[in-house]
Amino acid sequence: MTAGIPNAEIHCHIEGAAMPDLVFSQARKYGVDVSGFLSAENGYVWHDFTSFLAAYDGAAALFRTQEDYAALSQTYLDSLAGEGAIYSEFFISTDHAAEAGLSAQAYVDGLAEGMLRAKASSGIESRMIPTGLRHMGPQAVERAARTAIALDHPLITGFGMAGDERMHHPRDFARAFDIAREAGLGITVHAGELLGWESVEAALDHIRPSRIGHGVRAIENPKLVERIAAEGVVLEACPVSNIALGVFPSFAAHSFPALQRAGCRMTLNSDDPPHFHTSLGREYDVAKREWGYDRAELVGFTRTAIEAAFIDGETRAALLEKCPVEGIG
């Protein structure tokens, strides 16, 4: 086990982090039957990417008020802190809030309240990254970027894009990301999960992110791997998610160790943890058990996440002090 090792993550979807107990509570509150996607015995129930998205959306639809979202972020961050997390950066979707009939401002204020409560109780630091949904098209992603900027919230520090990677081309979204970048937001984008190395290369060429969400299929092109390493682009790897969704057939086949050996800057993340029966702590356990990383190397992944985080220098320095490299054996 990796108990006692400080960890941090920079890739998690907050609606996808809704714990089953909280979702059951929300379902009782709103009188909704969740048996089609949630089981008391087995948690979330799905069998392919389409049914996973249905389960995700079913749970997300149960968060409808500012206080609902405060409970969501606080519950998740408290659970992370219990596993040794010192920092969390999670993706948010104002499009999900709109579907629930909630304003973007109320949505963000609710999440921020939960973040502040968790920090007060456990000390965990956290930030939000609004995302556009790729399958909704370039105009929707540009609208999400402008919404994020207009909110002007101190806990919003980046902008990203999630959704179906098979839809549209990264060049279609260049303007949205230029708008976010010019406003001072950090840039990350999902690529190299459902699609191969070409998706990662196109994202680097047209969106110019400092981080790639997943990115693990870059391994299919050695020249691209060399480029990622040379440019210092950080990969937000989510190993358990990748196995659950069939990106790789096993941990032995996963590209994480090869990418790390090639000099890529790697991090460990939980993606949509309860959907994949994982947690950030389990991701670190997998890296130790399956790939043989020792304590120093695991702390190194934590430090990489903090170095790549969309935070100010003072906060970064304080977090790095909590995971020193000296004295690790």
Summary of the structure (lengths in Angstrom):
residues: 329
radius of gyration: 18.4
end to end distance: 15.0
largest distance: 53.6
contacts: 1188
relative contact order: 0.13
helix: 53%
strand: 16%
